[in-house]
Amino acid sequence: MIQMSEKKTQTPYSKIVSSDTMKNMISPIQNAVPSPTFLWRFKVTLFLIWGLTCCKIGWDSVMRMDANLRDLFLYEAFLYYNPLLLVTIMVWLWGVNVWVFLQSNVSYPKVFDIDQNHLTHKDIWKCSTWMTILVPTSMTSYLYLYSHGEVSLAASQPVLLYIFVAMLLVFPFDIFYLSSRYFFLRTLLRIAFPLQPISFPDFFLADILTSMAKVFSDLERSVCRMVNKQVATIAWFEADAVCGSHSIAIPIVLVLPYLWRLLQCLRQYKDTKEKNCLLNALKYSTAVPVIFLSALKYHVFPEKWTTLYRPLWLLSSVINSLYSFYWDITRDWDLSGFSRIFKFTKPSLVSNVFYGRHWVYFWVIGSNLVLRGSWTYKLSAHLRHNYLTVFGITLLEMFRRFQWVFFRVENEWNKITRAGGVQLTEVPREDEKLLGSNIYDV
């Protein structure tokens, strides 16, 4: 009995000793886990090393080229990777938009009619980080292989990248944000075929696509050369050749986003009978003569271009820029009263800089006017000879659209709150079931 009682009294002590031992064994393991700050710095360091390595390899590869062919070589490489680079930058900017929405009282999930499991700004930046790694890496491989005589391997680099991106978008398995990819592709389909009532995500994304017209144009040029096996060759060098710079496909692709948006406005007018829809459709129609009159330069005599078509192009450019600027300020943004931007939920650096500051509105209005005019340069095919200038103007247009997003979403949010939480877009009940947008992550 005494021995049994001793065993019983020893059991708790042994448990205490064993638990203390386990704690001592676990605590070093826990202490060995690096802190989030250390991991972030480590990732940034690796990213910088990768970026410098790509720059060094790319520069050395370009310098190996014949000086007479160097510009042509860079132009071709730039054409293949320019579309995906621009898309990557736009994804980064969209992540910033979402982050600012999170700091404010604007509920963008309600504006876009999506559930609360949408992509956060961190998820969006994660996607853009991978795109930032993949695209320059492929471009560096193309430059290196081409400059070292491996032409066939170099030609495969942009082709493989395009195939990978396309497969990733349509991959049917539940990885890499399946519901978000499905929502995005489905919205693109609704934009291309506006046969149903138009929702806010439909025309919001369609508006962004008008700022990405350069991406569509360069994608068409790139895919054309891939299909015709002209990658890493100069078969396209002649302007009138297949996939040449004078192809009629260039203005057709440039005008597509504007035609889609125009058809959306006509569909909205059919559903709502509001005259503003027709006026909005007229705005998008003013981009058509800018694009096609510019393309005529390559298909008419120089005298006729100088005396007739060039003045018409200039007139249509001014009309398009001023009309679009007026619509941005008075309709898309409703800045006529200089209402305060984003009532932030808590004080921060962003709120201190922007909230209630009139200079924000003066800057946005002034920059929007200037950038609306410069964007006409991009829409004009006969001004595309300097690809670096066009790339810079496209970046400026993306920045203008980045600014536009803040005020457009806030304006829609104000409409929703004034209507008591009911969105103003007219969508029938049966179509809401078809949309089913509340089950998709965006």
QUIQUIQUI-V396921 format. One record per helix or strand. SS is the DSSP state (H for helix, E for strand). FROM is the first residue (numbers start at 1). TO is the last residue. Records with the same first field share a line. If there is no record, write none. Layout:
SS->FROM-TO ; FROM-TO
This chain:
H->2-32 ; 36-64 ; 70-103 ; 108-111 ; 121-147 ; 151-170 ; 178-192 ; 200-211 ; 213-227 ; 249-272 ; 275-298 ; 302-332 ; 349-354 ; 358-379 ; 381-383 ; 387-418 ; 429-435 ; 437-439
E->104-104 ; 344-344
